[in-house]
Amino acid sequence: MRNAYHESLDAITDELVSMSRLVSSMMHRASAALIDADREKAEEVIDADLEIDSINQEVELTATELIALQQPVAGDLRMVVAAMRISATLERMGDLAQHVAKTARMRYPDSAVPDNVRAQFIEMAAIADRMGVKMAEVLATKDVGLAREIEADDDRVDALHRQVLDVLLNDDPGPVNQAIDVTLLNRFYERYADHVVSVARRVIYLVIGERSSL
Amino acid sequence: MRNAYHESLDAITDELVSMSRLVSSMMHRASAALIDADREKAEEVIDADLEIDSINQEVELTATELIALQQPVAGDLRMVVAAMRISATLERMGDLAQHVAKTARMRYPDSAVPDNVRAQFIEMAAIADRMGVKMAEVLATKDVGLAREIEADDDRVDALHRQVLDVLLNDDPGPVNQAIDVTLLNRFYERYADHVVSVARRVIYLVIGERSSL
């Protein structure tokens, strides 16, 4: 009984880790689709979003069953509750990757990213990748130090987000459809990074909370 | 014991209903701030967002305690889990109201909404209000018929969202800072309406699920 209980707790963590890897891989491919105008990658990401939605529902079911059958308390219960919240956040991150991919597909065979903000988007994409890898690692290991690094990555994304706005406002914004795309894409990356931060903070809270209750 | 149990369940529903009323009132005031360039209303909304964040944390705490102490099962447990998810969605709706209010404040004493999309924003704001009122009612009464009406409201918001994009693309988009504001504001209303739909769907699922398990 005790073993089945811990297996169920581990199963939820495993689901979150693989969900977070899938989301990161979606955003990685969405960025490639965007920057290289790669239509096939865009389609892959758009298709993968259904899978994320179904994993999200599965996490909620697994967590609800675990609560009903095993009645976890204290730190374990808080972990299960946090897992449901994190899963909902990961689902929204999948949506954002899908939005990026749909924008890339809409502009194909052109790139939706004009030359004067290309460097910023390439760097935002690289940081989003790095943040995604760290997030999966934080979920797997509950490494608080690594979770804290994520905030610094987010600061850089915020700075790039402001740079892109500056270019739109003070350099050539290009035709209006391009300015609209850039405005929304800029926001998608900023939101994606914010979500990674919220996952990291939740893990920190979980670990610190557990520690302070020891 | 049985009484305390039902009181706790009712308390969670009450928290969600009052949270949803606060969110609706925030969006109502944010729309007024935007359309009438009313700075005081914008400040009220920006301040209220902290309250929403703290209610969201409270709902999670209340729900976790209820699970730990009362060990609800079946439909009751699913209700408590749904409440946590709905609370997270309401928190994001509060964020969107705050984004609208911040845009209004940034452009004060001008209005961020130019004349050629003013009618669309006035109607989106009115529908957002109506959807918010229905959402609170659905949360309080679990009225599935009313929950289904919400989807039709959302279709209208989507149509207005497309109209605003059309005006930007095919009419005068105005200066670029205005086009950026309109692009984002348009998205904030569309997302807000989507969130109302997701709350309504969750209530429908809860009620239909409960019925089918009877």
Chai-1 contact restraints between the chains, C-beta under 6 A:
chainA,res_idxA,chainB,res_idxB,connection_type,confidence,min_distance_angstrom,max_distance_angstrom,comment,restraint_id
A,T64,B,V81,contact,1.0,0.0,6.0,A-B,restraint_1
A,A68,B,V73,contact,1.0,0.0,6.0,A-B,restraint_2
A,A68,B,L77,contact,1.0,0.0,6.0,A-B,restraint_3
A,Q71,B,Q71,contact,1.0,0.0,6.0,A-B,restraint_4
A,V73,B,A68,contact,1.0,0.0,6.0,A-B,restraint_5
A,L77,B,A68,contact,1.0,0.0,6.0,A-B,restraint_6
A,V81,B,T64,contact,1.0,0.0,6.0,A-B,restraint_7
A,A88,B,A88,contact,1.0,0.0,6.0,A-B,restraint_8
A,L168,B,V176,contact,1.0,0.0,6.0,A-B,restraint_9
A,L169,B,N177,contact,1.0,0.0,6.0,A-B,restraint_10
A,P173,B,V176,contact,1.0,0.0,6.0,A-B,restraint_11
A,V176,B,L168,contact,1.0,0.0,6.0,A-B,restraint_12
A,V176,B,P173,contact,1.0,0.0,6.0,A-B,restraint_13
A,N177,B,L169,contact,1.0,0.0,6.0,A-B,restraint_14
A,A179,B,A179,contact,1.0,0.0,6.0,A-B,restraint_15
A,I180,B,T183,contact,1.0,0.0,6.0,A-B,restraint_16
A,T183,B,I180,contact,1.0,0.0,6.0,A-B,restraint_17
A,T183,B,T183,contact,1.0,0.0,6.0,A-B,restraint_18
